[in-house]
Amino acid sequence: MNSNPYAKELQALKRSGRYRVRRLRDDALIDLASNDYLGLAHLPELHAKACETLSSYPDHAPKASMLVNGYHPIHAAFEAALCRANGFEAAIVMGSGFNANIGLIESLVRKGDLLLMDADYHASGIAGARMCEGAVEFFLHNDPTDLEKRLKENRAKRVIVAVEGIYSMGGDLLRREIIELCERYGALLILDEAHSSGVIGEHLMGILDHYAIGPTPRMIKMGTLGKAYGSFGAYVLSSSHISEYLINRAKNVIYATAPSLYDTALAHHALEYIQTHTQSLRAQMDKRRSIVRKLLGIEVEGLIVPIVIGDNNRVMELQKLINEELGVWVGAIRQPTVERAIIRLIARLGADEDVLHRVCERFSAIRVK
């Protein structure tokens, strides 16, 4: 009996520079790799407030799915706060962004429906697409022309379009025309705001806030809590009608234990922090974008800075170089996650501006060579 049944596959990954390992996080390194965009994961005051909120209840865990008896006042209070902040009618907190995307897409796309998904949509959405009953097509990345062609040609019962507010690897912003096309053609629109909520918009609420577009009954916003909100979990905002449907059909709501009470309370306090520090946070992000633009010539709307290297082994070498020279950890993203290997630099607020300046200068010198 072969005790290593996947040996050939692992060797192939190593040869192609795509082999992955888990490493314990080194807190001595300065973090310019994580999605903790606003640095809120390091604020002890938010942790203390979450613990205080939790201590006012007789239990500290949800204990069951939301439809058994796991729906807690902490969940309900956060959902209400999200609706007020984003202008949607209803909200459902969920276990994670990956979990939410799969649950959303699998439940919304029924037999006779058509899912039109951006070619660069997150892996969680692609996994959900493989599980759904309807037809699935991928349109050219962030391309309104290709999307409109497909919207015109479709004969489906319902059309669902899935896009991201800010794309997780390229860092590029969803084009406004795509949102407008979905409204014009009556398509349901899933907005994955994992990397845009908390980062863009006058009130830092994401892509709709950025474009000053009010939500409509055909819009569905998914956001994660493990990024700008410095917690863990996710939420889905929608009309009351869509929310009612998801409660009855989304398997990740029906069959999964409800989200952590601590993480939900933590995210609620993070939302309040964002709302009370909006101008300061926006100013800090603007300064970091200015540094990136000046030193690397890269214009970003959010805080994701993709530095194209193009070689899987080289990005790993550069990650190690920056680690050893500057004591900074940056992301090394390889194929097939991206078309061409990149250093994924996060200009997050949890790191000082001078650190970002030094890292950008170093990468500028590397690119010049």
BATI-300910 format. One record per residue (C-alpha): x, y, z; residue in one letter. Coordinates in steps of 0.5 Angstrom, whole numbers, plus 500, padded with zeros to 3 digits. Layout:
+-----+-----+-----+------+
:   u :   v :   w : code :
+-----+-----+-----+------+
:   X :   Y :   Z :    A :
...
+-----+-----+-----+------+
This chain:
+-----+-----+-----+------+
:   u :   v :   w : code :
+-----+-----+-----+------+
: 500 : 500 : 500 :    M :
: 503 : 507 : 498 :    N :
: 503 : 511 : 504 :    S :
: 505 : 517 : 500 :    N :
: 499 : 517 : 495 :    P :
: 500 : 525 : 493 :    Y :
: 508 : 525 : 492 :    A :
: 508 : 526 : 485 :    K :
: 503 : 532 : 485 :    E :
: 508 : 535 : 491 :    L :
: 514 : 534 : 487 :    Q :
: 511 : 537 : 481 :    A :
: 509 : 543 : 485 :    L :
: 516 : 544 : 488 :    K :
: 519 : 544 : 481 :    R :
: 514 : 549 : 478 :    S :
: 515 : 554 : 484 :    G :
: 508 : 553 : 487 :    R :
: 509 : 549 : 493 :    Y :
: 506 : 552 : 499 :    R :
: 508 : 551 : 507 :    V :
: 505 : 554 : 513 :    R :
: 510 : 558 : 517 :    R :
: 508 : 561 : 524 :    L :
: 507 : 568 : 524 :    R :
: 514 : 572 : 526 :    D :
: 511 : 578 : 530 :    D :
: 518 : 581 : 530 :    A :
: 517 : 582 : 523 :    L :
: 513 : 589 : 521 :    I :
: 507 : 586 : 517 :    D :
: 506 : 589 : 510 :    L :
: 503 : 583 : 508 :    A :
: 496 : 582 : 511 :    S :
: 489 : 584 : 510 :    N :
: 489 : 588 : 516 :    D :
: 488 : 594 : 512 :    Y :
: 487 : 599 : 518 :    L :
: 491 : 596 : 523 :    G :
: 485 : 595 : 528 :    L :
: 487 : 588 : 529 :    A :
: 492 : 591 : 534 :    H :
: 488 : 596 : 538 :    L :
: 487 : 593 : 545 :    P :
: 481 : 598 : 546 :    E :
: 477 : 594 : 541 :    L :
: 479 : 587 : 544 :    H :
: 477 : 590 : 551 :    A :
: 470 : 593 : 549 :    K :
: 468 : 586 : 545 :    A :
: 470 : 582 : 552 :    C :
: 466 : 587 : 556 :    E :
: 460 : 586 : 551 :    T :
: 460 : 579 : 551 :    L :
: 461 : 579 : 559 :    S :
: 454 : 582 : 559 :    S :
: 451 : 575 : 557 :    Y :
: 450 : 569 : 560 :    P :
: 454 : 565 : 555 :    D :
: 460 : 566 : 550 :    H :
: 458 : 562 : 544 :    A :
: 453 : 561 : 539 :    P :
: 452 : 554 : 541 :    K :
: 447 : 552 : 534 :    A :
: 446 : 554 : 527 :    S :
: 442 : 561 : 527 :    M :
: 435 : 557 : 525 :    L :
: 436 : 553 : 531 :    V :
: 437 : 557 : 537 :    N :
: 444 : 560 : 535 :    G :
: 441 : 567 : 533 :    Y :
: 444 : 572 : 539 :    H :
: 442 : 579 : 540 :    P :
: 450 : 580 : 539 :    I :
: 449 : 578 : 532 :    H :
: 442 : 582 : 531 :    A :
: 445 : 588 : 534 :    A :
: 451 : 588 : 529 :    F :
: 446 : 586 : 523 :    E :
: 442 : 593 : 525 :    A :
: 448 : 597 : 525 :    A :
: 451 : 594 : 518 :    L :
: 444 : 596 : 515 :    C :
: 444 : 603 : 518 :    R :
: 451 : 604 : 516 :    A :
: 450 : 601 : 508 :    N :
: 443 : 603 : 507 :    G :
: 441 : 596 : 506 :    F :
: 434 : 593 : 509 :    E :
: 437 : 587 : 511 :    A :
: 443 : 583 : 514 :    A :
: 446 : 576 : 515 :    I :
: 452 : 575 : 519 :    V :
: 456 : 569 : 516 :    M :
: 462 : 565 : 518 :    G :
: 467 : 567 : 513 :    S :
: 468 : 570 : 506 :    G :
: 469 : 564 : 503 :    F :
: 463 : 561 : 507 :    N :
: 459 : 567 : 505 :    A :
: 461 : 567 : 497 :    N :
: 460 : 559 : 497 :    I :
: 453 : 560 : 500 :    G :
: 451 : 566 : 496 :    L :
: 452 : 563 : 489 :    I :
: 450 : 556 : 491 :    E :
: 443 : 558 : 493 :    S :
: 442 : 564 : 488 :    L :
: 444 : 561 : 482 :    V :
: 438 : 556 : 480 :    R :
: 436 : 551 : 475 :    K :
: 435 : 556 : 468 :    G :
: 439 : 562 : 471 :    D :
: 445 : 565 : 469 :    L :
: 451 : 567 : 473 :    L :
: 456 : 572 : 470 :    L :
: 462 : 572 : 474 :    M :
: 468 : 576 : 473 :    D :
: 474 : 572 : 470 :    A :
: 478 : 575 : 476 :    D :
: 473 : 573 : 482 :    Y :
: 476 : 570 : 488 :    H :
: 477 : 562 : 489 :    A :
: 471 : 562 : 493 :    S :
: 466 : 564 : 488 :    G :
: 469 : 560 : 483 :    I :
: 468 : 554 : 488 :    A :
: 461 : 556 : 489 :    G :
: 460 : 557 : 482 :    A :
: 462 : 549 : 481 :    R :
: 456 : 547 : 486 :    M :
: 450 : 551 : 483 :    C :
: 445 : 549 : 478 :    E :
: 445 : 554 : 473 :    G :
: 449 : 556 : 467 :    A :
: 456 : 559 : 469 :    V :
: 460 : 564 : 464 :    E :
: 466 : 568 : 466 :    F :
: 466 : 575 : 463 :    F :
: 473 : 579 : 461 :    L :
: 476 : 582 : 467 :    H :
: 472 : 589 : 469 :    N :
: 470 : 589 : 462 :    D :
: 463 : 593 : 461 :    P :
: 463 : 591 : 454 :    T :
: 464 : 584 : 454 :    D :
: 459 : 584 : 460 :    L :
: 454 : 588 : 456 :    E :
: 454 : 583 : 450 :    K :
: 453 : 577 : 455 :    R :
: 447 : 581 : 458 :    L :
: 444 : 582 : 451 :    K :
: 445 : 575 : 449 :    E :
: 442 : 571 : 455 :    N :
: 435 : 568 : 455 :    R :
: 436 : 566 : 462 :    A :
: 430 : 566 : 467 :    K :
: 435 : 570 : 472 :    R :
: 441 : 573 : 471 :    V :
: 446 : 574 : 477 :    I :
: 453 : 578 : 476 :    V :
: 458 : 577 : 481 :    A :
: 464 : 582 : 482 :    V :
: 469 : 585 : 487 :    E :
: 469 : 592 : 489 :    G :
: 477 : 592 : 489 :    I :
: 480 : 586 : 486 :    Y :
: 484 : 582 : 491 :    S :
: 490 : 581 : 487 :    M :
: 491 : 586 : 482 :    G :
: 488 : 592 : 487 :    G :
: 484 : 595 : 481 :    D :
: 477 : 598 : 483 :    L :
: 470 : 595 : 480 :    L :
: 468 : 600 : 474 :    R :
: 462 : 604 : 475 :    R :
: 459 : 602 : 468 :    E :
: 458 : 595 : 471 :    I :
: 454 : 597 : 476 :    I :
: 450 : 601 : 472 :    E :
: 449 : 595 : 467 :    L :
: 446 : 591 : 472 :    C :
: 441 : 596 : 474 :    E :
: 439 : 597 : 466 :    R :
: 439 : 590 : 465 :    Y :
: 435 : 588 : 471 :    G :
: 441 : 583 : 473 :    A :
: 442 : 581 : 481 :    L :
: 449 : 584 : 483 :    L :
: 453 : 580 : 488 :    I :
: 458 : 585 : 490 :    L :
: 464 : 582 : 494 :    D :
: 467 : 588 : 498 :    E :
: 472 : 584 : 502 :    A :
: 478 : 588 : 500 :    H :
: 474 : 595 : 499 :    S :
: 469 : 595 : 505 :    S :
: 473 : 600 : 510 :    G :
: 478 : 602 : 505 :    V :
: 474 : 607 : 500 :    I :
: 468 : 611 : 500 :    G :
: 466 : 618 : 503 :    E :
: 464 : 614 : 509 :    H :
: 469 : 608 : 508 :    L :
: 463 : 603 : 507 :    M :
: 466 : 601 : 500 :    G :
: 465 : 601 : 492 :    I :
: 457 : 604 : 493 :    L :
: 459 : 609 : 498 :    D :
: 465 : 611 : 493 :    H :
: 461 : 612 : 487 :    Y :
: 455 : 615 : 491 :    A :
: 450 : 610 : 489 :    I :
: 445 : 608 : 493 :    G :
: 443 : 600 : 494 :    P :
: 437 : 597 : 490 :    T :
: 433 : 591 : 491 :    P :
: 437 : 587 : 486 :    R :
: 444 : 589 : 490 :    M :
: 447 : 584 : 494 :    I :
: 453 : 586 : 498 :    K :
: 458 : 581 : 501 :    M :
: 463 : 583 : 506 :    G :
: 469 : 580 : 510 :    T :
: 470 : 582 : 518 :    L :
: 477 : 579 : 517 :    G :
: 480 : 584 : 513 :    K :
: 479 : 592 : 515 :    A :
: 475 : 590 : 521 :    Y :
: 480 : 586 : 524 :    G :
: 476 : 581 : 526 :    S :
: 473 : 574 : 523 :    F :
: 467 : 572 : 519 :    G :
: 463 : 576 : 514 :    A :
: 456 : 579 : 513 :    Y :
: 451 : 579 : 507 :    V :
: 447 : 585 : 506 :    L :
: 441 : 585 : 501 :    S :
: 433 : 587 : 501 :    S :
: 429 : 584 : 506 :    S :
: 426 : 579 : 500 :    H :
: 433 : 576 : 498 :    I :
: 435 : 576 : 506 :    S :
: 429 : 572 : 507 :    E :
: 430 : 567 : 501 :    Y :
: 438 : 566 : 504 :    L :
: 435 : 564 : 511 :    I :
: 431 : 559 : 507 :    N :
: 436 : 556 : 502 :    R :
: 443 : 558 : 504 :    A :
: 446 : 552 : 506 :    K :
: 452 : 556 : 510 :    N :
: 446 : 559 : 514 :    V :
: 442 : 553 : 515 :    I :
: 447 : 548 : 517 :    Y :
: 453 : 551 : 520 :    A :
: 454 : 554 : 527 :    T :
: 452 : 561 : 528 :    A :
: 458 : 566 : 527 :    P :
: 463 : 567 : 534 :    S :
: 460 : 572 : 539 :    L :
: 466 : 575 : 540 :    Y :
: 468 : 576 : 533 :    D :
: 461 : 579 : 532 :    T :
: 462 : 584 : 538 :    A :
: 469 : 585 : 536 :    L :
: 467 : 587 : 529 :    A :
: 461 : 591 : 531 :    H :
: 466 : 596 : 535 :    H :
: 471 : 596 : 529 :    A :
: 465 : 599 : 525 :    L :
: 464 : 604 : 530 :    E :
: 471 : 606 : 530 :    Y :
: 471 : 607 : 523 :    I :
: 465 : 611 : 523 :    Q :
: 468 : 615 : 529 :    T :
: 475 : 616 : 526 :    H :
: 473 : 616 : 518 :    T :
: 477 : 623 : 516 :    Q :
: 483 : 621 : 520 :    S :
: 483 : 614 : 517 :    L :
: 482 : 617 : 510 :    R :
: 488 : 622 : 511 :    A :
: 492 : 616 : 513 :    Q :
: 491 : 612 : 507 :    M :
: 492 : 618 : 502 :    D :
: 499 : 619 : 505 :    K :
: 500 : 612 : 504 :    R :
: 498 : 612 : 497 :    R :
: 502 : 618 : 495 :    S :
: 508 : 614 : 497 :    I :
: 506 : 608 : 493 :    V :
: 505 : 613 : 487 :    R :
: 511 : 617 : 488 :    K :
: 516 : 611 : 489 :    L :
: 513 : 606 : 485 :    L :
: 509 : 609 : 480 :    G :
: 503 : 605 : 482 :    I :
: 496 : 608 : 482 :    E :
: 492 : 605 : 487 :    V :
: 485 : 606 : 490 :    E :
: 485 : 601 : 496 :    G :
: 491 : 599 : 499 :    L :
: 493 : 593 : 495 :    I :
: 500 : 594 : 491 :    V :
: 501 : 589 : 486 :    P :
: 509 : 589 : 484 :    I :
: 509 : 585 : 478 :    V :
: 515 : 580 : 478 :    I :
: 513 : 574 : 473 :    G :
: 517 : 569 : 476 :    D :
: 515 : 564 : 482 :    N :
: 522 : 563 : 484 :    N :
: 524 : 570 : 484 :    R :
: 518 : 573 : 488 :    V :
: 520 : 568 : 494 :    M :
: 527 : 570 : 493 :    E :
: 525 : 578 : 494 :    L :
: 520 : 576 : 500 :    Q :
: 526 : 573 : 503 :    K :
: 530 : 579 : 501 :    L :
: 526 : 584 : 504 :    I :
: 525 : 580 : 510 :    N :
: 532 : 580 : 512 :    E :
: 534 : 587 : 510 :    E :
: 528 : 591 : 512 :    L :
: 525 : 586 : 517 :    G :
: 519 : 587 : 513 :    V :
: 514 : 581 : 511 :    W :
: 511 : 582 : 504 :    V :
: 506 : 577 : 500 :    G :
: 509 : 573 : 495 :    A :
: 503 : 571 : 490 :    I :
: 505 : 565 : 485 :    R :
: 501 : 562 : 479 :    Q :
: 496 : 560 : 479 :    P :
: 493 : 565 : 484 :    T :
: 495 : 570 : 479 :    V :
: 497 : 570 : 472 :    E :
: 504 : 573 : 473 :    R :
: 507 : 572 : 480 :    A :
: 507 : 578 : 484 :    I :
: 509 : 581 : 490 :    I :
: 503 : 583 : 494 :    R :
: 505 : 589 : 498 :    L :
: 499 : 592 : 503 :    I :
: 500 : 599 : 505 :    A :
: 496 : 598 : 511 :    R :
: 496 : 603 : 517 :    L :
: 498 : 598 : 522 :    G :
: 505 : 600 : 520 :    A :
: 509 : 607 : 520 :    D :
: 509 : 611 : 514 :    E :
: 517 : 611 : 514 :    D :
: 517 : 603 : 513 :    V :
: 513 : 603 : 507 :    L :
: 517 : 609 : 504 :    H :
: 523 : 604 : 505 :    R :
: 520 : 598 : 502 :    V :
: 518 : 602 : 496 :    C :
: 525 : 605 : 495 :    E :
: 528 : 598 : 495 :    R :
: 523 : 595 : 490 :    F :
: 524 : 601 : 486 :    S :
: 531 : 600 : 486 :    A :
: 530 : 592 : 484 :    I :
: 525 : 594 : 479 :    R :
: 530 : 599 : 476 :    V :
: 535 : 594 : 475 :    K :
+-----+-----+-----+------+
